[in-house]
Structures are given as structure tokens and as C-alpha cells.
Amino acid sequence: MVGDPQQIRALAARLRADADRLRLLAGRVGRTRDVAWRSRAATLFRERVGERAHALQRSARTLDEAAQRVDAHADGVEVARAQVVRVAGLGADLARAAGDAVSRTVDRR
């Protein structure tokens, strides 16, 4: 991904927000394990709910990790942009120096 580092960071922020929503959802789902009924079906329900809540937590961690990687990419894009600007400046300086040298050579004739 290339582009504007601020837009890339905005994507990372959205990923973090999605992770937060998943954590909230996992908490809600997890609380449904507190059902009062007792039976084999209730036990299976609690197990499945626990599995789903755990999967949501895992997905939230995955989104957090993705957000960290996207932020790191934004850092890389900023560094690359700074290097391109620096090299472009060096190229402009070199072109100016070459032009000056040619002008001096022509003026001496």
C-alpha cells in the first residue's frame, strides 16, 4: 500500500475501532453463559457461547495486530517520501551545478 500516511493511519484507527467493537461483542456473548437453566442443552449452550466469545476475542487481537502493521507501513511511507524529496533535491542541485558548469564553459569561449 502506498499513498498518504494520514489515510493509512486512518485505516489503522478503523481497525482498532473494529477490534474494540468485537471485544464488546465478545463480552456480551460471554455473559449469555450465565443462563440459569440446568440441563445437557444448557451445558452445550455455555460451551458454544464460550467458544464464540473466545473466537471474537481472538479476532479482536488479530485486528489490533493488523492495525500495528498498518501503522508501521505508514511510518515506512513517511520515511520513503522524505528520502524521495531529499534525492529530488540532490538531483535539482546536480542539474543546477551542471548547468552552471556548462554556462561557464560556454562563456569562456
BALOBA-1460 file (C-alpha; in Angstrom, 3 decimals):
// residues 109
<rec num="1" residu="m" x="0.000" y="0.000" z="0.000"/>
<rec num="2" residu="v" x="1.279" y="3.413" z="-0.928"/>
<rec num="3" residu="g" x="-0.307" y="6.778" z="-0.546"/>
<rec num="4" residu="d" x="-0.986" y="9.340" z="2.101"/>
<rec num="5" residu="p" x="0.356" y="8.281" z="5.508"/>
<rec num="6" residu="q" x="-2.597" y="10.024" z="7.202"/>
<rec num="7" residu="q" x="-5.084" y="7.936" z="5.216"/>
<rec num="8" residu="i" x="-3.107" y="4.813" z="6.060"/>
<rec num="9" residu="r" x="-3.203" y="5.756" z="9.758"/>
<rec num="10" residu="a" x="-6.961" y="6.345" z="9.460"/>
<rec num="11" residu="l" x="-7.296" y="2.750" z="8.264"/>
<rec num="12" residu="a" x="-5.324" y="1.594" z="11.306"/>
<rec num="13" residu="a" x="-7.675" y="3.592" z="13.539"/>
<rec num="14" residu="r" x="-10.699" y="1.927" z="11.923"/>
<rec num="15" residu="l" x="-9.143" y="-1.490" z="12.507"/>
<rec num="16" residu="r" x="-8.622" y="-0.622" z="16.192"/>
<rec num="17" residu="a" x="-12.217" y="0.603" z="16.482"/>
<rec num="18" residu="d" x="-13.454" y="-2.636" z="14.931"/>
<rec num="19" residu="a" x="-11.328" y="-4.591" z="17.401"/>
<rec num="20" residu="d" x="-12.889" y="-2.643" z="20.274"/>
<rec num="21" residu="r" x="-16.383" y="-3.425" z="18.970"/>
<rec num="22" residu="l" x="-15.501" y="-7.111" z="18.748"/>
<rec num="23" residu="r" x="-14.271" y="-7.074" z="22.352"/>
<rec num="24" residu="l" x="-17.564" y="-5.507" z="23.461"/>
<rec num="25" residu="l" x="-19.496" y="-8.100" z="21.496"/>
<rec num="26" residu="a" x="-17.399" y="-10.886" z="22.978"/>
<rec num="27" residu="g" x="-18.281" y="-9.612" z="26.440"/>
<rec num="28" residu="r" x="-21.983" y="-9.577" z="25.634"/>
<rec num="29" residu="v" x="-21.849" y="-13.039" z="24.107"/>
<rec num="30" residu="g" x="-19.830" y="-14.315" z="27.066"/>
<rec num="31" residu="r" x="-22.405" y="-13.018" z="29.546"/>
<rec num="32" residu="t" x="-25.062" y="-15.222" z="27.965"/>
<rec num="33" residu="r" x="-23.259" y="-18.172" z="29.560"/>
<rec num="34" residu="d" x="-24.827" y="-17.067" z="32.825"/>
<rec num="35" residu="v" x="-28.143" y="-18.693" z="31.949"/>
<rec num="36" residu="a" x="-29.990" y="-20.108" z="34.927"/>
<rec num="37" residu="w" x="-31.269" y="-23.286" z="33.384"/>
<rec num="38" residu="r" x="-29.580" y="-26.611" z="34.070"/>
<rec num="39" residu="s" x="-29.574" y="-29.393" z="31.528"/>
<rec num="40" residu="r" x="-27.380" y="-31.043" z="28.969"/>
<rec num="41" residu="a" x="-28.563" y="-28.470" z="26.424"/>
<rec num="42" residu="a" x="-27.636" y="-25.634" z="28.799"/>
<rec num="43" residu="t" x="-24.165" y="-27.099" z="29.268"/>
<rec num="44" residu="l" x="-23.673" y="-27.362" z="25.496"/>
<rec num="45" residu="f" x="-25.004" y="-23.828" z="25.076"/>
<rec num="46" residu="r" x="-22.489" y="-22.490" z="27.598"/>
<rec num="47" residu="e" x="-19.655" y="-24.319" z="25.854"/>
<rec num="48" residu="r" x="-20.612" y="-22.964" z="22.429"/>
<rec num="49" residu="v" x="-21.059" y="-19.457" z="23.760"/>
<rec num="50" residu="g" x="-17.633" y="-19.659" z="25.405"/>
<rec num="51" residu="e" x="-16.107" y="-20.797" z="22.130"/>
<rec num="52" residu="r" x="-17.745" y="-17.934" z="20.231"/>
<rec num="53" residu="a" x="-16.681" y="-15.352" z="22.792"/>
<rec num="54" residu="h" x="-13.124" y="-16.676" z="22.637"/>
<rec num="55" residu="a" x="-13.163" y="-16.557" z="18.813"/>
<rec num="56" residu="l" x="-14.347" y="-12.946" z="18.907"/>
<rec num="57" residu="q" x="-11.524" y="-12.047" z="21.318"/>
<rec num="58" residu="r" x="-9.041" y="-13.755" z="19.010"/>
<rec num="59" residu="s" x="-10.397" y="-11.795" z="16.037"/>
<rec num="60" residu="a" x="-10.049" y="-8.563" z="18.014"/>
<rec num="61" residu="r" x="-6.386" y="-9.355" z="18.715"/>
<rec num="62" residu="t" x="-5.856" y="-10.083" z="15.018"/>
<rec num="63" residu="l" x="-7.329" y="-6.682" z="14.106"/>
<rec num="64" residu="d" x="-5.093" y="-4.985" z="16.688"/>
<rec num="65" residu="e" x="-2.044" y="-6.685" z="15.160"/>
<rec num="66" residu="a" x="-3.151" y="-5.620" z="11.679"/>
<rec num="67" residu="a" x="-3.541" y="-2.033" z="12.904"/>
<rec num="68" residu="q" x="0.010" y="-2.114" z="14.276"/>
<rec num="69" residu="r" x="1.306" y="-3.349" z="10.926"/>
<rec num="70" residu="v" x="-0.642" y="-0.712" z="9.020"/>
<rec num="71" residu="d" x="0.776" y="1.991" z="11.321"/>
<rec num="72" residu="a" x="4.283" y="0.625" z="10.712"/>
<rec num="73" residu="h" x="3.607" y="0.793" z="6.986"/>
<rec num="74" residu="a" x="2.542" y="4.435" z="7.343"/>
<rec num="75" residu="d" x="5.870" y="5.098" z="9.082"/>
<rec num="76" residu="g" x="7.664" y="3.444" z="6.169"/>
<rec num="77" residu="v" x="5.759" y="5.523" z="3.629"/>
<rec num="78" residu="e" x="6.714" y="8.700" z="5.508"/>
<rec num="79" residu="v" x="10.390" y="7.694" z="5.525"/>
<rec num="80" residu="a" x="10.284" y="6.797" z="1.826"/>
<rec num="81" residu="r" x="8.630" y="10.112" z="0.972"/>
<rec num="82" residu="a" x="11.297" y="12.035" z="2.890"/>
<rec num="83" residu="q" x="14.028" y="10.128" z="1.044"/>
<rec num="84" residu="v" x="12.415" y="10.824" z="-2.347"/>
<rec num="85" residu="v" x="12.224" y="14.540" z="-1.521"/>
<rec num="86" residu="r" x="15.874" y="14.507" z="-0.428"/>
<rec num="87" residu="v" x="17.028" y="12.690" z="-3.581"/>
<rec num="88" residu="a" x="14.951" y="15.008" z="-5.767"/>
<rec num="89" residu="g" x="16.661" y="17.954" z="-4.082"/>
<rec num="90" residu="l" x="20.068" y="16.410" z="-4.757"/>
<rec num="91" residu="g" x="19.075" y="15.879" z="-8.395"/>
<rec num="92" residu="a" x="17.998" y="19.505" z="-8.713"/>
<rec num="93" residu="d" x="21.279" y="20.644" z="-7.137"/>
<rec num="94" residu="l" x="23.235" y="18.448" z="-9.544"/>
<rec num="95" residu="a" x="21.306" y="19.780" z="-12.555"/>
<rec num="96" residu="r" x="21.915" y="23.354" z="-11.391"/>
<rec num="97" residu="a" x="25.622" y="22.671" z="-10.918"/>
<rec num="98" residu="a" x="25.876" y="21.046" z="-14.354"/>
<rec num="99" residu="g" x="24.060" y="23.975" z="-15.937"/>
<rec num="100" residu="d" x="26.401" y="26.433" z="-14.215"/>
<rec num="101" residu="a" x="29.430" y="24.453" z="-15.399"/>
<rec num="102" residu="v" x="28.157" y="24.441" z="-18.978"/>
<rec num="103" residu="s" x="27.439" y="28.176" z="-18.799"/>
<rec num="104" residu="r" x="30.954" y="28.898" z="-17.547"/>
<rec num="105" residu="t" x="32.464" y="26.773" z="-20.303"/>
<rec num="106" residu="v" x="30.390" y="28.493" z="-22.985"/>
<rec num="107" residu="d" x="31.160" y="31.947" z="-21.540"/>
<rec num="108" residu="r" x="34.931" y="31.256" z="-21.730"/>
<rec num="109" residu="r" x="34.773" y="30.701" z="-25.489"/>
